[in-house]
Amino acid sequence: MTQAESGVCVDVDECKDGSHMCRYSQTCQNTLGGYVCVCPRGYRSQGVGKPCVDVDKCTQSPSPCGYQCRNVPGSFRCLCPPGTVLLVDGRSCAGLERGNVFSNRTWVRAGLQPQLVSTRGQTLTLLQNTQQGAPWSNLHTCPPGYISKAGSCVDIDECVIRKPCQHKCQNSVGSFQCFCPSGYQLMSNGQTCRDIDECLEHSVQCGPNQMCFNTRGSYQCLDTPCPGSYHRGGPGLCYKPCSHGCAAGSSLLLQYKLITLPLGIPAQHNVIQLSAFSESSVLQERTLFTILEQNGEITEQLFGIKDEAGRGIIFTTRPLNQSGLVKLKVQATTLNQQGQITYQSLFIIYISISAYPF
């Protein structure tokens, strides 16, 4: 934080001023009184300060591509065999071939028709009878979303075969449709879901001494009171005035932090980084972090903390297999060379675990 001309403490955007410790391909996201380092979509985290690792989408089962898949950093690219082109869905291949179409109850010669290509590079075309007047099922090319079986075009149930949707899939004739749970909206790719930030998009107004906490799929107004001896320095920030000095070992700062996590995070996974800086933005490496309280809707002790040279790394002690709200009270204590306490602060951290793995 920094002091404005009005005397009020305001947040420092470490992501803009370059004082953050995010490295490699991590993305810095500013928070009130701090920041977080996250990996972009298509990558997975190895922990704080370590490179983000690309997720090989082509190893997924079933394959995201109809013919051949090539992994690229953060995404994938579908390839097609010679003589065919990639369809607008970016996944299926089709060639063009002259043939007959059924019109006015008879077969007539037509121009170029799309020919779907299977994962083996073969066109899904029936070549049984080409004479005029042959029934529809004898010679035709199945349109996208269908497959030829026993002389007929049969709808493909993409929901079963491809599992294209992140949440719920509903098959339709020749296609499919994805749905998201309440509080989420479908992204432009029509398959994955994005959380709606009700605090911003719906302009939620919480009561005095409260903060709007955007959880995955919903939101909550949480109480963030300042103790009697503290002054409020902004949303989620309380400080103790020390114009005449403060007793050694007393906490000068109380910060509320709000974190939301997806369901299914494994054990021993780093989820939050707390850092201790001096007023001149120097990292205080002789700082100890301790979890004083851990409670909330989930009774299990899901989180632990470890010190890493001035940073407190909160990690999962067991897999996050249950949704709910967890409240942590963390104390940060900075020592001098002689081991004496020079500064102390408190963090009240609310962690919301989603009901879904996204």
C-alpha positions in Angstrom: 0.0 0.0 0.0 1.0 3.6 -0.3 -0.2 6.8 1.2 -2.2 9.2 -1.0 -2.1 13.0 -0.6 -5.3 12.8 1.3 -3.6 10.6 3.9 -5.6 7.5 2.9 -3.7 4.3 2.2 -4.3 3.1 -1.4 -3.3 0.0 -3.2 0.0 -0.3 -5.1 -0.4 -2.1 -8.5 2.7 -4.3 -8.4 1.7 -5.6 -11.9 2.1 -2.2 -13.4 5.1 -0.8 -11.5 7.1 -4.0 -12.1 7.8 -4.9 -8.4 6.0 -8.2 -8.7 7.9 -11.6 -8.5 6.0 -13.4 -11.3 8.4 -15.1 -13.6 8.5 -17.0 -16.9 5.1 -17.2 -18.6 3.1 -16.4 -15.4 0.6 -13.6 -15.6 0.5 -11.0 -12.8 -3.0 -10.2 -11.4 -3.2 -7.3 -9.0 -5.2 -7.7 -5.8 -5.8 -5.3 -2.9 -2.6 -5.1 -0.9 -0.8 -7.7 -3.1 -1.0 -9.7 -6.3 -1.1 -13.3 -7.6 0.8 -15.1 -10.3 -1.4 -17.3 -12.6 -0.8 -19.4 -15.7 -2.6 -18.7 -18.9 -5.3 -21.0 -20.3 -3.8 -24.1 -21.8 -0.9 -24.2 -19.3 -0.6 -25.7 -15.8 1.2 -24.4 -12.8 4.3 -26.0 -11.2 4.2 -23.7 -8.2 5.2 -20.2 -7.3 8.0 -18.7 -9.4 8.3 -21.8 -11.6 7.6 -21.9 -15.4 4.1 -22.6 -16.6 4.0 -26.0 -18.4 2.0 -26.4 -21.6 -0.8 -29.0 -21.4 -0.6 -31.4 -24.4 -4.2 -31.3 -25.6 -3.5 -33.9 -28.3 -3.1 -36.6 -25.6 -6.7 -36.2 -24.4 -9.1 -39.0 -25.1 -10.9 -38.7 -27.3 -8.7 -36.6 -29.5 -10.0 -33.1 -30.1 -9.4 -33.5 -33.9 -11.2 -35.6 -36.4 -8.0 -36.7 -38.2 -4.7 -35.6 -36.8 -3.8 -33.3 -33.9 -0.7 -31.2 -33.4 0.0 -29.6 -30.1 1.0 -25.9 -30.0 1.8 -23.9 -26.9 -1.4 -23.2 -25.0 -3.6 -24.7 -27.6 -3.7 -27.3 -30.5 -4.1 -27.4 -34.2 -6.0 -29.9 -36.3 -4.5 -31.2 -39.5 -6.2 -32.8 -42.5 -5.0 -35.4 -45.1 -4.1 -34.2 -48.7 -7.0 -33.2 -50.8 -9.2 -32.2 -47.9 -9.8 -29.0 -46.0 -10.5 -28.1 -42.3 -14.1 -27.3 -41.6 -15.3 -24.2 -39.8 -15.4 -26.0 -36.5 -11.6 -26.2 -36.6 -11.7 -30.0 -35.9 -13.3 -31.9 -38.8 -11.9 -32.4 -42.3 -13.8 -32.6 -45.6 -12.8 -33.0 -49.2 -14.8 -32.1 -52.4 -16.0 -34.8 -54.8 -18.4 -35.0 -57.7 -21.3 -37.3 -57.3 -25.0 -37.8 -57.5 -27.7 -36.2 -55.3 -31.3 -37.3 -54.9 -33.7 -34.6 -56.2 -37.4 -35.0 -57.1 -37.2 -38.7 -56.2 -34.4 -39.4 -58.7 -30.6 -39.2 -58.8 -29.1 -36.3 -60.7 -25.5 -35.4 -61.5 -24.3 -32.6 -59.2 -21.2 -30.5 -58.7 -18.8 -30.7 -55.8 -20.0 -32.2 -52.6 -18.4 -32.2 -49.2 -17.0 -35.6 -48.2 -16.3 -36.0 -44.4 -13.0 -37.7 -43.5 -12.7 -40.1 -40.6 -9.7 -40.5 -38.2 -8.3 -43.1 -40.7 -8.3 -40.6 -43.5 -11.1 -42.4 -45.3 -14.1 -40.5 -46.8 -17.5 -41.5 -45.3 -19.2 -42.3 -48.7 -21.3 -45.2 -49.8 -20.5 -46.6 -53.3 -23.1 -49.2 -53.9 -25.3 -48.2 -56.7 -25.0 -45.2 -59.1 -27.9 -45.8 -61.4 -30.7 -43.2 -61.8 -33.6 -43.7 -59.4 -31.5 -45.5 -56.7 -32.9 -45.0 -53.2 -31.4 -42.2 -51.0 -29.6 -44.6 -48.8 -27.6 -46.2 -51.7 -25.3 -43.3 -52.7 -24.7 -40.1 -50.9 -22.3 -38.2 -48.6 -23.4 -37.9 -45.0 -23.4 -34.3 -43.8 -21.4 -33.1 -40.8 -22.7 -34.6 -37.6 -23.7 -37.9 -39.3 -22.0 -41.2 -40.0 -22.9 -43.8 -42.6 -24.1 -47.1 -41.2 -25.8 -49.9 -43.1 -26.6 -47.7 -46.1 -28.0 -44.8 -44.0 -26.8 -41.6 -42.4 -27.0 -41.9 -38.7 -26.6 -39.0 -36.3 -23.4 -38.9 -34.3 -23.9 -38.5 -30.5 -21.0 -36.1 -30.0 -21.8 -36.0 -26.2 -20.9 -39.7 -25.9 -18.1 -40.0 -28.5 -16.3 -36.7 -28.2 -17.4 -35.3 -24.8 -17.0 -31.8 -26.1 -18.6 -29.8 -23.3 -16.9 -28.7 -20.1 -20.2 -29.1 -18.1 -23.4 -30.5 -19.7 -23.9 -31.7 -23.2 -27.1 -32.2 -25.1 -27.1 -34.0 -28.4 -29.2 -32.8 -31.3 -29.8 -34.0 -34.8 -26.5 -33.5 -36.6 -25.0 -31.4 -33.8 -24.9 -30.8 -30.1 -25.2 -28.0 -27.6 -23.3 -27.2 -24.4 -24.8 -25.8 -21.2 -23.2 -24.2 -18.1 -24.3 -24.2 -14.5 -26.0 -21.3 -12.9 -23.6 -18.4 -12.4 -21.5 -19.3 -15.4 -21.8 -18.3 -19.1 -20.8 -20.2 -22.2 -17.6 -18.9 -23.9 -17.4 -18.0 -27.6 -16.0 -21.5 -28.4 -19.5 -22.9 -27.4 -17.9 -25.5 -25.1 -16.3 -24.1 -22.0 -17.8 -22.1 -19.2 -16.7 -18.8 -17.7 -17.6 -17.7 -14.2 -19.8 -14.5 -14.1 -18.2 -11.9 -11.8 -21.4 -10.7 -10.2 -19.5 -8.2 -8.1 -18.5 -6.3 -11.3 -21.0 -7.3 -14.0 -24.0 -7.0 -11.7 -22.6 -4.1 -9.7 -23.4 -5.8 -6.4 -23.5 -3.3 -3.5 -22.7 -4.9 -0.1 -23.3 -3.3 3.2 -20.9 -1.2 5.3 -17.7 -2.9 6.4 -18.4 -5.7 3.8 -16.6 -6.8 0.6 -18.3 -8.5 -2.4 -16.7 -11.9 -2.8 -17.1 -13.3 -6.3 -17.2 -17.1 -5.9 -17.3 -19.5 -8.8 -21.0 -19.5 -9.9 -22.2 -17.0 -7.3 -21.1 -14.3 -4.9 -21.2 -13.4 -1.2 -21.1 -10.2 0.9 -18.5 -11.0 3.6 -18.0 -9.0 6.8 -14.5 -7.3 6.9 -14.6 -5.4 10.2 -11.7 -3.6 11.7 -10.9 -4.2 15.4 -11.5 -1.4 17.8 -7.9 -0.2 17.8 -7.5 -0.2 14.0 -8.5 2.3 11.3 -9.8 1.4 7.9 -7.4 2.2 5.1 -9.6 0.9 2.3 -11.7 -2.1 1.3 -10.4 -5.1 3.2 -7.5 -3.2 4.9 -7.2 -2.2 8.6 -4.1 -0.5 10.1 -3.1 0.5 13.6 -1.9 4.1 13.9 1.6 4.3 15.5 2.4 8.0 15.7 3.9 7.5 19.1 5.3 4.0 18.4 3.7 0.6 18.8 4.6 -2.2 21.2 6.9 -4.8 19.8 5.0 -7.9 18.6 1.7 -6.1 18.0 0.1 -6.5 14.6 0.1 -3.2 12.7 -1.8 -4.3 9.7 -4.9 -6.5 9.1 -5.7 -7.5 5.5 -8.7 -9.5 4.2 -8.1 -11.6 1.1 -10.6 -13.4 -1.0 -9.6 -16.5 -3.1 -11.7 -18.9 -5.2 -10.5 -22.3 -6.2 -11.9 -25.1 -8.5 -12.9 -28.5 -7.1 -10.4 -31.3 -7.5 -7.1 -29.6 -6.8 -4.7 -32.3 -5.6 -2.8 -32.4 -2.3 0.6 -30.6 -2.0 -0.5 -28.0 -4.5 0.5 -24.3 -3.9 -2.5 -22.1 -4.1 -1.6 -18.7 -2.5 1.5 -16.7 -2.0 1.8 -14.1 0.8 4.8 -11.7 0.8 6.2 -9.3 3.4 7.6 -6.0 2.0 9.0 -3.0 3.8 7.7 0.5 3.3 10.4 0.9 0.6 9.2 -2.3 -1.2 12.1 -4.4 -0.1 11.2 -8.1 0.4 11.6 -9.1 4.1 13.2 -12.5 3.9 13.3 -13.1 7.7 9.6 -13.4 7.9 7.7 -16.3 9.5 4.1 -17.2 8.5 1.8 -19.1 10.8 -1.8 -20.3 10.4 -3.5 -19.3 13.7 -7.0 -20.5 12.8 -8.6 -22.6 10.1 -12.4 -23.0 10.1 -15.5 -22.5 8.1 -18.1 -24.8 6.3 -15.5 -27.6 5.9 -14.2 -29.1 9.2 -11.2 -30.8 7.6 -7.9 -29.0 7.8 -7.3 -28.6 4.1 -4.4 -26.1 4.0 -0.9 -25.7 5.4 1.7 -23.0 5.1 5.5 -23.0 4.5 8.1 -20.3 4.6 10.2 -19.5 1.5 12.5 -16.6 2.0 10.0 -13.9 2.9 7.0 -15.5 1.3 4.3 -17.6 2.9 3.1 -20.4 0.6 -0.3 -21.8 1.4 -0.7 -25.3 0.0 -3.3 -28.1 0.0 -2.7 -30.8 2.6 -5.3 -33.1 0.9 -7.3 -33.1 -2.4 -10.1 -30.5 -2.5 -13.0 -32.9 -3.1 -15.7 -30.9 -1.2 -17.1 -27.5 -2.0 -17.5 -24.8 0.6 -16.0 -21.8 2.3 -12.8 -21.9 4.4 -11.5 -19.1 6.6 -7.8 -18.8 7.5 -6.2 -16.5 10.0 -2.5 -16.1 9.1 0.1 -14.2 11.0 3.3 -12.8 9.4 6.2 -12.0 11.8 9.3 -10.2 10.6 12.5 -10.6 12.6 15.8 -8.6 12.6 19.3 -10.1 12.6 19.1 -10.6 16.4 15.9 -12.5 16.1 13.8 -9.7 17.6 10.3 -9.0 16.2 10.3 -5.8 14.1 7.0 -6.1 12.4 3.8 -8.2 12.5 0.7 -8.3 10.4 -2.4 -10.5 10.1 -4.2 -11.9 7.1 -7.8 -13.1 7.1 -8.2 -15.2 4.0 -11.5 -16.6 2.7 -11.1 -19.5 0.3 -14.2 -20.6 -1.6 -14.0 -24.1 -3.2 -16.2 -24.4 -6.2 -18.7 -27.3 -6.8 -17.2 -27.8 -10.2 -13.6 -28.5 -11.4 -13.6 -25.1 -13.3 
